Amino acid sequence: MYNNSIPMSVIYLLLTISIVIAVFFFVVFILSVKSGQFDDTYTPSVRMLFDDELVKEKDQIQKTTSKNKEE
């Protein structure tokens, strides 16, 4: 005869193992963030090269909006 408690015990085992693995990866992720693994060191050095273009775009937008307000 088929025993119904065996499939449920497998589900509990798999859930427990998956939760342990998820907690492990979460802890590893938090430790890597705290150690600076994901710090972006490239973007700030490149951002200063494009600052002039952003200022020019803002000036153009302000000029067009001021012209629209005058009309």
SEFIZA-3560 file (N, C-alpha, C; in Angstrom, 3 decimals):
REM SEFIZA-3560
<numar><xx>0.834</xx><yy>-1.186</yy><zz>0.000</zz><atom>N</atom></numar>
<numar><xx>0.000</xx><yy>0.000</yy><zz>0.000</zz><atom>CA</atom></numar>
<numar><xx>0.878</xx><yy>1.250</yy><zz>0.000</zz><atom>C</atom></numar>
<numar><xx>0.380</xx><yy>2.332</yy><zz>-0.539</zz><atom>N</atom></numar>
<numar><xx>1.119</xx><yy>3.589</yy><zz>-0.700</zz><atom>CA</atom></numar>
<numar><xx>1.028</xx><yy>4.411</yy><zz>0.577</zz><atom>C</atom></numar>
<numar><xx>2.160</xx><yy>4.904</yy><zz>1.042</zz><atom>N</atom></numar>
<numar><xx>2.210</xx><yy>5.710</yy><zz>2.259</zz><atom>CA</atom></numar>
<numar><xx>2.203</xx><yy>7.189</yy><zz>1.876</zz><atom>C</atom></numar>
<numar><xx>1.264</xx><yy>7.967</yy><zz>2.389</zz><atom>N</atom></numar>
<numar><xx>1.104</xx><yy>9.379</yy><zz>2.018</zz><atom>CA</atom></numar>
<numar><xx>2.110</xx><yy>10.303</yy><zz>2.690</zz><atom>C</atom></numar>
<numar><xx>2.778</xx><yy>9.882</yy><zz>3.726</zz><atom>N</atom></numar>
<numar><xx>3.664</xx><yy>10.782</yy><zz>4.455</zz><atom>CA</atom></numar>
<numar><xx>5.027</xx><yy>10.955</yy><zz>3.780</zz><atom>C</atom></numar>
<numar><xx>5.404</xx><yy>10.066</yy><zz>2.882</zz><atom>N</atom></numar>
<numar><xx>6.707</xx><yy>10.163</yy><zz>2.227</zz><atom>CA</atom></numar>
<numar><xx>6.791</xx><yy>11.368</yy><zz>1.292</zz><atom>C</atom></numar>
<numar><xx>5.820</xx><yy>11.620</yy><zz>0.403</zz><atom>N</atom></numar>
<numar><xx>5.951</xx><yy>12.800</yy><zz>-0.461</zz><atom>CA</atom></numar>
<numar><xx>5.978</xx><yy>14.115</yy><zz>0.316</zz><atom>C</atom></numar>
<numar><xx>5.238</xx><yy>14.221</yy><zz>1.392</zz><atom>N</atom></numar>
<numar><xx>5.242</xx><yy>15.447</yy><zz>2.177</zz><atom>CA</atom></numar>
<numar><xx>6.588</xx><yy>15.658</yy><zz>2.859</zz><atom>C</atom></numar>
<numar><xx>7.202</xx><yy>14.604</yy><zz>3.314</zz><atom>N</atom></numar>
<numar><xx>8.502</xx><yy>14.763</yy><zz>3.962</zz><atom>CA</atom></numar>
<numar><xx>9.563</xx><yy>15.199</yy><zz>2.949</zz><atom>C</atom></numar>
<numar><xx>9.431</xx><yy>14.778</yy><zz>1.698</zz><atom>N</atom></numar>
<numar><xx>10.359</xx><yy>15.218</yy><zz>0.653</zz><atom>CA</atom></numar>
<numar><xx>10.174</xx><yy>16.706</yy><zz>0.378</zz><atom>C</atom></numar>
<numar><xx>8.941</xx><yy>17.153</yy><zz>0.376</zz><atom>N</atom></numar>
<numar><xx>8.674</xx><yy>18.582</yy><zz>0.149</zz><atom>CA</atom></numar>
<numar><xx>9.276</xx><yy>19.415</yy><zz>1.279</zz><atom>C</atom></numar>
<numar><xx>9.085</xx><yy>18.968</yy><zz>2.524</zz><atom>N</atom></numar>
<numar><xx>9.666</xx><yy>19.691</yy><zz>3.651</zz><atom>CA</atom></numar>
<numar><xx>11.184</xx><yy>19.723</yy><zz>3.557</zz><atom>C</atom></numar>
<numar><xx>11.776</xx><yy>18.624</yy><zz>3.160</zz><atom>N</atom></numar>
<numar><xx>13.224</xx><yy>18.567</yy><zz>3.003</zz><atom>CA</atom></numar>
<numar><xx>13.697</xx><yy>19.526</yy><zz>1.912</zz><atom>C</atom></numar>
<numar><xx>13.019</xx><yy>19.509</yy><zz>0.772</zz><atom>N</atom></numar>
<numar><xx>13.413</xx><yy>20.406</yy><zz>-0.322</zz><atom>CA</atom></numar>
<numar><xx>13.220</xx><yy>21.874</yy><zz>0.046</zz><atom>C</atom></numar>
<numar><xx>12.148</xx><yy>22.195</yy><zz>0.743</zz><atom>N</atom></numar>
<numar><xx>11.931</xx><yy>23.576</yy><zz>1.186</zz><atom>CA</atom></numar>
<numar><xx>13.031</xx><yy>24.016</yy><zz>2.146</zz><atom>C</atom></numar>
<numar><xx>13.393</xx><yy>23.159</yy><zz>3.063</zz><atom>N</atom></numar>
<numar><xx>14.441</xx><yy>23.493</yy><zz>4.019</zz><atom>CA</atom></numar>
<numar><xx>15.776</xx><yy>23.722</yy><zz>3.313</zz><atom>C</atom></numar>
<numar><xx>16.120</xx><yy>22.843</yy><zz>2.404</zz><atom>N</atom></numar>
<numar><xx>17.377</xx><yy>22.989</yy><zz>1.673</zz><atom>CA</atom></numar>
<numar><xx>17.372</xx><yy>24.265</yy><zz>0.831</zz><atom>C</atom></numar>
<numar><xx>16.263</xx><yy>24.567</yy><zz>0.165</zz><atom>N</atom></numar>
<numar><xx>16.212</xx><yy>25.772</yy><zz>-0.676</zz><atom>CA</atom></numar>
<numar><xx>16.289</xx><yy>27.042</yy><zz>0.161</zz><atom>C</atom></numar>
<numar><xx>15.682</xx><yy>27.038</yy><zz>1.341</zz><atom>N</atom></numar>
<numar><xx>15.757</xx><yy>28.217</yy><zz>2.209</zz><atom>CA</atom></numar>
<numar><xx>17.182</xx><yy>28.408</yy><zz>2.720</zz><atom>C</atom></numar>
<numar><xx>17.857</xx><yy>27.333</yy><zz>3.067</zz><atom>N</atom></numar>
<numar><xx>19.244</xx><yy>27.425</yy><zz>3.528</zz><atom>CA</atom></numar>
<numar><xx>20.140</xx><yy>27.974</yy><zz>2.418</zz><atom>C</atom></numar>
<numar><xx>19.951</xx><yy>27.489</yy><zz>1.210</zz><atom>N</atom></numar>
<numar><xx>20.754</xx><yy>27.972</yy><zz>0.077</zz><atom>CA</atom></numar>
<numar><xx>20.458</xx><yy>29.452</yy><zz>-0.198</zz><atom>C</atom></numar>
<numar><xx>19.185</xx><yy>29.844</yy><zz>-0.130</zz><atom>N</atom></numar>
<numar><xx>18.822</xx><yy>31.244</yy><zz>-0.366</zz><atom>CA</atom></numar>
<numar><xx>19.437</xx><yy>32.155</yy><zz>0.687</zz><atom>C</atom></numar>
<numar><xx>19.399</xx><yy>31.742</yy><zz>1.947</zz><atom>N</atom></numar>
<numar><xx>19.988</xx><yy>32.544</yy><zz>3.018</zz><atom>CA</atom></numar>
<numar><xx>21.502</xx><yy>32.645</yy><zz>2.816</zz><atom>C</atom></numar>
<numar><xx>22.132</xx><yy>31.562</yy><zz>2.411</zz><atom>N</atom></numar>
<numar><xx>23.573</xx><yy>31.582</yy><zz>2.150</zz><atom>CA</atom></numar>
<numar><xx>23.919</xx><yy>32.601</yy><zz>1.066</zz><atom>C</atom></numar>
<numar><xx>23.192</xx><yy>32.570</yy><zz>-0.066</zz><atom>N</atom></numar>
<numar><xx>23.478</xx><yy>33.511</yy><zz>-1.144</zz><atom>CA</atom></numar>
<numar><xx>23.180</xx><yy>34.950</yy><zz>-0.723</zz><atom>C</atom></numar>
<numar><xx>22.154</xx><yy>35.148</yy><zz>0.091</zz><atom>N</atom></numar>
<numar><xx>21.843</xx><yy>36.490</yy><zz>0.572</zz><atom>CA</atom></numar>
<numar><xx>22.969</xx><yy>37.023</yy><zz>1.448</zz><atom>C</atom></numar>
<numar><xx>23.489</xx><yy>36.186</yy><zz>2.345</zz><atom>N</atom></numar>
<numar><xx>24.590</xx><yy>36.599</yy><zz>3.221</zz><atom>CA</atom></numar>
<numar><xx>25.838</xx><yy>36.905</yy><zz>2.394</zz><atom>C</atom></numar>
<numar><xx>26.121</xx><yy>36.080</yy><zz>1.397</zz><atom>N</atom></numar>
<numar><xx>27.286</xx><yy>36.332</yy><zz>0.535</zz><atom>CA</atom></numar>
<numar><xx>27.112</xx><yy>37.648</yy><zz>-0.226</zz><atom>C</atom></numar>
<numar><xx>25.896</xx><yy>37.918</yy><zz>-0.690</zz><atom>N</atom></numar>
<numar><xx>25.623</xx><yy>39.174</yy><zz>-1.397</zz><atom>CA</atom></numar>
<numar><xx>25.826</xx><yy>40.374</yy><zz>-0.475</zz><atom>C</atom></numar>
<numar><xx>25.299</xx><yy>40.311</yy><zz>0.732</zz><atom>N</atom></numar>
<numar><xx>25.442</xx><yy>41.421</yy><zz>1.677</zz><atom>CA</atom></numar>
<numar><xx>26.919</xx><yy>41.658</yy><zz>2.008</zz><atom>C</atom></numar>
<numar><xx>27.661</xx><yy>40.579</yy><zz>2.218</zz><atom>N</atom></numar>
<numar><xx>29.095</xx><yy>40.732</yy><zz>2.517</zz><atom>CA</atom></numar>
<numar><xx>29.853</xx><yy>41.334</yy><zz>1.333</zz><atom>C</atom></numar>
<numar><xx>29.483</xx><yy>40.968</yy><zz>0.123</zz><atom>N</atom></numar>
<numar><xx>30.175</xx><yy>41.532</yy><zz>-1.038</zz><atom>CA</atom></numar>
<numar><xx>29.823</xx><yy>42.992</yy><zz>-1.240</zz><atom>C</atom></numar>
<numar><xx>28.602</xx><yy>43.385</yy><zz>-0.925</zz><atom>N</atom></numar>
<numar><xx>28.237</xx><yy>44.803</yy><zz>-1.023</zz><atom>CA</atom></numar>
<numar><xx>28.992</xx><yy>45.614</yy><zz>0.022</zz><atom>C</atom></numar>
<numar><xx>29.070</xx><yy>45.093</yy><zz>1.233</zz><atom>N</atom></numar>
<numar><xx>29.780</xx><yy>45.819</yy><zz>2.297</zz><atom>CA</atom></numar>
<numar><xx>31.277</xx><yy>45.928</yy><zz>2.029</zz><atom>C</atom></numar>
<numar><xx>31.836</xx><yy>44.953</yy><zz>1.321</zz><atom>N</atom></numar>
<numar><xx>33.271</xx><yy>44.999</yy><zz>1.050</zz><atom>CA</atom></numar>
<numar><xx>33.603</xx><yy>45.865</yy><zz>-0.164</zz><atom>C</atom></numar>
<numar><xx>32.596</xx><yy>46.399</yy><zz>-0.851</zz><atom>N</atom></numar>
<numar><xx>32.838</xx><yy>47.291</yy><zz>-1.973</zz><atom>CA</atom></numar>
<numar><xx>32.948</xx><yy>46.583</yy><zz>-3.311</zz><atom>C</atom></numar>
<numar><xx>32.457</xx><yy>45.380</yy><zz>-3.387</zz><atom>N</atom></numar>
<numar><xx>32.558</xx><yy>44.603</yy><zz>-4.615</zz><atom>CA</atom></numar>
<numar><xx>31.803</xx><yy>45.274</yy><zz>-5.771</zz><atom>C</atom></numar>
<numar><xx>30.701</xx><yy>45.951</yy><zz>-5.466</zz><atom>N</atom></numar>
<numar><xx>29.870</xx><yy>46.526</yy><zz>-6.516</zz><atom>CA</atom></numar>
<numar><xx>30.026</xx><yy>48.034</yy><zz>-6.641</zz><atom>C</atom></numar>
<numar><xx>31.080</xx><yy>48.597</yy><zz>-6.080</zz><atom>N</atom></numar>
<numar><xx>31.323</xx><yy>50.029</yy><zz>-6.218</zz><atom>CA</atom></numar>
<numar><xx>31.661</xx><yy>50.364</yy><zz>-7.668</zz><atom>C</atom></numar>
<numar><xx>31.079</xx><yy>51.440</yy><zz>-8.138</zz><atom>N</atom></numar>
<numar><xx>31.308</xx><yy>51.862</yy><zz>-9.516</zz><atom>CA</atom></numar>
<numar><xx>32.423</xx><yy>52.895</yy><zz>-9.527</zz><atom>C</atom></numar>
<numar><xx>33.577</xx><yy>52.491</yy><zz>-10.011</zz><atom>N</atom></numar>
<numar><xx>34.710</xx><yy>53.412</yy><zz>-10.052</zz><atom>CA</atom></numar>
<numar><xx>34.900</xx><yy>54.026</yy><zz>-11.431</zz><atom>C</atom></numar>
<numar><xx>34.179</xx><yy>53.531</yy><zz>-12.420</zz><atom>N</atom></numar>
<numar><xx>34.380</xx><yy>53.999</yy><zz>-13.787</zz><atom>CA</atom></numar>
<numar><xx>33.478</xx><yy>55.189</yy><zz>-14.127</zz><atom>C</atom></numar>
<numar><xx>32.245</xx><yy>55.168</yy><zz>-13.724</zz><atom>N</atom></numar>
<numar><xx>31.284</xx><yy>56.195</yy><zz>-14.128</zz><atom>CA</atom></numar>
<numar><xx>31.667</xx><yy>57.600</yy><zz>-13.679</zz><atom>C</atom></numar>
<numar><xx>32.097</xx><yy>57.822</yy><zz>-12.441</zz><atom>N</atom></numar>
<numar><xx>32.455</xx><yy>59.196</yy><zz>-12.069</zz><atom>CA</atom></numar>
<numar><xx>33.559</xx><yy>59.793</yy><zz>-12.929</zz><atom>C</atom></numar>
<numar><xx>34.510</xx><yy>58.985</yy><zz>-13.353</zz><atom>N</atom></numar>
<numar><xx>35.587</xx><yy>59.526</yy><zz>-14.181</zz><atom>CA</atom></numar>
<numar><xx>35.105</xx><yy>59.873</yy><zz>-15.577</zz><atom>C</atom></numar>
<numar><xx>34.090</xx><yy>59.209</yy><zz>-16.058</zz><atom>N</atom></numar>
<numar><xx>33.567</xx><yy>59.485</yy><zz>-17.393</zz><atom>CA</atom></numar>
<numar><xx>32.514</xx><yy>60.592</yy><zz>-17.346</zz><atom>C</atom></numar>
<numar><xx>31.815</xx><yy>60.695</yy><zz>-16.224</zz><atom>N</atom></numar>
<numar><xx>30.744</xx><yy>61.686</yy><zz>-16.097</zz><atom>CA</atom></numar>
<numar><xx>31.271</xx><yy>63.104</yy><zz>-16.294</zz><atom>C</atom></numar>
<numar><xx>32.474</xx><yy>63.378</yy><zz>-15.806</zz><atom>N</atom></numar>
<numar><xx>33.021</xx><yy>64.733</yy><zz>-15.938</zz><atom>CA</atom></numar>
<numar><xx>33.281</xx><yy>65.102</yy><zz>-17.396</zz><atom>C</atom></numar>
<numar><xx>33.441</xx><yy>64.109</yy><zz>-18.262</zz><atom>N</atom></numar>
<numar><xx>33.655</xx><yy>64.398</yy><zz>-19.674</zz><atom>CA</atom></numar>
<numar><xx>32.380</xx><yy>64.862</yy><zz>-20.367</zz><atom>C</atom></numar>
<numar><xx>31.223</xx><yy>64.444</yy><zz>-19.835</zz><atom>N</atom></numar>
<numar><xx>29.951</xx><yy>64.768</yy><zz>-20.476</zz><atom>CA</atom></numar>
<numar><xx>29.195</xx><yy>65.874</yy><zz>-19.754</zz><atom>C</atom></numar>
<numar><xx>29.775</xx><yy>66.475</yy><zz>-18.731</zz><atom>N</atom></numar>
<numar><xx>29.109</xx><yy>67.539</yy><zz>-17.995</zz><atom>CA</atom></numar>
<numar><xx>28.821</xx><yy>68.742</yy><zz>-18.881</zz><atom>C</atom></numar>
<numar><xx>29.732</xx><yy>69.096</yy><zz>-19.753</zz><atom>N</atom></numar>
<numar><xx>29.523</xx><yy>70.252</yy><zz>-20.626</zz><atom>CA</atom></numar>
<numar><xx>28.332</xx><yy>70.047</yy><zz>-21.541</zz><atom>C</atom></numar>
<numar><xx>28.160</xx><yy>68.855</yy><zz>-22.060</zz><atom>N</atom></numar>
<numar><xx>27.024</xx><yy>68.574</yy><zz>-22.927</zz><atom>CA</atom></numar>
<numar><xx>25.716</xx><yy>68.692</yy><zz>-22.162</zz><atom>C</atom></numar>
<numar><xx>25.693</xx><yy>68.249</yy><zz>-20.909</zz><atom>N</atom></numar>
<numar><xx>24.479</xx><yy>68.354</yy><zz>-20.106</zz><atom>CA</atom></numar>
<numar><xx>24.140</xx><yy>69.812</yy><zz>-19.829</zz><atom>C</atom></numar>
<numar><xx>25.149</xx><yy>70.638</yy><zz>-19.580</zz><atom>N</atom></numar>
<numar><xx>24.913</xx><yy>72.057</yy><zz>-19.332</zz><atom>CA</atom></numar>
<numar><xx>24.364</xx><yy>72.724</yy><zz>-20.590</zz><atom>C</atom></numar>
<numar><xx>24.903</xx><yy>72.376</yy><zz>-21.754</zz><atom>N</atom></numar>
<numar><xx>24.418</xx><yy>72.938</yy><zz>-23.004</zz><atom>CA</atom></numar>
<numar><xx>22.968</xx><yy>72.551</yy><zz>-23.259</zz><atom>C</atom></numar>
<numar><xx>22.624</xx><yy>71.305</yy><zz>-22.979</zz><atom>N</atom></numar>
<numar><xx>21.244</xx><yy>70.862</yy><zz>-23.172</zz><atom>CA</atom></numar>
<numar><xx>20.299</xx><yy>71.605</yy><zz>-22.233</zz><atom>C</atom></numar>
<numar><xx>20.715</xx><yy>71.810</yy><zz>-20.991</zz><atom>N</atom></numar>
<numar><xx>19.873</xx><yy>72.533</yy><zz>-20.031</zz><atom>CA</atom></numar>
<numar><xx>19.668</xx><yy>73.975</yy><zz>-20.483</zz><atom>C</atom></numar>
<numar><xx>20.733</xx><yy>74.610</yy><zz>-20.994</zz><atom>N</atom></numar>
<numar><xx>20.618</xx><yy>75.983</yy><zz>-21.476</zz><atom>CA</atom></numar>
<numar><xx>19.644</xx><yy>76.074</yy><zz>-22.642</zz><atom>C</atom></numar>
<numar><xx>19.711</xx><yy>75.113</yy><zz>-23.557</zz><atom>N</atom></numar>
<numar><xx>18.802</xx><yy>75.112</yy><zz>-24.697</zz><atom>CA</atom></numar>
<numar><xx>17.362</xx><yy>74.924</yy><zz>-24.247</zz><atom>C</atom></numar>
<numar><xx>17.150</xx><yy>74.070</yy><zz>-23.283</zz><atom>N</atom></numar>
<numar><xx>15.798</xx><yy>73.835</yy><zz>-22.779</zz><atom>CA</atom></numar>
<numar><xx>15.279</xx><yy>75.094</yy><zz>-22.100</zz><atom>C</atom></numar>
<numar><xx>16.126</xx><yy>75.759</yy><zz>-21.317</zz><atom>N</atom></numar>
<numar><xx>15.705</xx><yy>76.985</yy><zz>-20.645</zz><atom>CA</atom></numar>
<numar><xx>15.403</xx><yy>78.089</yy><zz>-21.651</zz><atom>C</atom></numar>
<numar><xx>16.172</xx><yy>78.167</yy><zz>-22.716</zz><atom>N</atom></numar>
<numar><xx>15.922</xx><yy>79.186</yy><zz>-23.734</zz><atom>CA</atom></numar>
<numar><xx>14.595</xx><yy>78.948</yy><zz>-24.436</zz><atom>C</atom></numar>
<numar><xx>14.300</xx><yy>77.691</yy><zz>-24.758</zz><atom>N</atom></numar>
<numar><xx>13.046</xx><yy>77.404</yy><zz>-25.449</zz><atom>CA</atom></numar>
<numar><xx>11.847</xx><yy>77.633</yy><zz>-24.529</zz><atom>C</atom></numar>
<numar><xx>11.978</xx><yy>77.304</yy><zz>-23.242</zz><atom>N</atom></numar>
<numar><xx>10.859</xx><yy>77.526</yy><zz>-22.344</zz><atom>CA</atom></numar>
<numar><xx>10.668</xx><yy>79.015</yy><zz>-22.065</zz><atom>C</atom></numar>
<numar><xx>11.751</xx><yy>79.791</yy><zz>-22.027</zz><atom>N</atom></numar>
<numar><xx>11.605</xx><yy>81.230</yy><zz>-21.803</zz><atom>CA</atom></numar>
<numar><xx>10.977</xx><yy>81.897</yy><zz>-23.034</zz><atom>C</atom></numar>
<numar><xx>11.276</xx><yy>81.407</yy><zz>-24.235</zz><atom>N</atom></numar>
<numar><xx>10.655</xx><yy>81.947</yy><zz>-25.437</zz><atom>CA</atom></numar>
<numar><xx>9.174</xx><yy>81.640</yy><zz>-25.459</zz><atom>C</atom></numar>
<numar><xx>8.807</xx><yy>80.449</yy><zz>-25.016</zz><atom>N</atom></numar>
<numar><xx>7.396</xx><yy>80.072</yy><zz>-24.982</zz><atom>CA</atom></numar>
<numar><xx>6.629</xx><yy>80.896</yy><zz>-23.945</zz><atom>C</atom></numar>
<numar><xx>7.260</xx><yy>81.244</yy><zz>-22.864</zz><atom>N</atom></numar>
<numar><xx>6.600</xx><yy>82.057</yy><zz>-21.824</zz><atom>CA</atom></numar>
<numar><xx>6.391</xx><yy>83.489</yy><zz>-22.323</zz><atom>C</atom></numar>
<numar><xx>7.320</xx><yy>84.004</yy><zz>-23.126</zz><atom>N</atom></numar>
<numar><xx>7.208</xx><yy>85.372</yy><zz>-23.624</zz><atom>CA</atom></numar>
<numar><xx>6.069</xx><yy>85.496</yy><zz>-24.623</zz><atom>C</atom></numar>
<numar><xx>5.788</xx><yy>84.437</yy><zz>-25.330</zz><atom>N</atom></numar>
<numar><xx>4.730</xx><yy>84.502</yy><zz>-26.359</zz><atom>CA</atom></numar>
<numar><xx>3.416</xx><yy>84.347</yy><zz>-25.755</zz><atom>C</atom></numar>
//
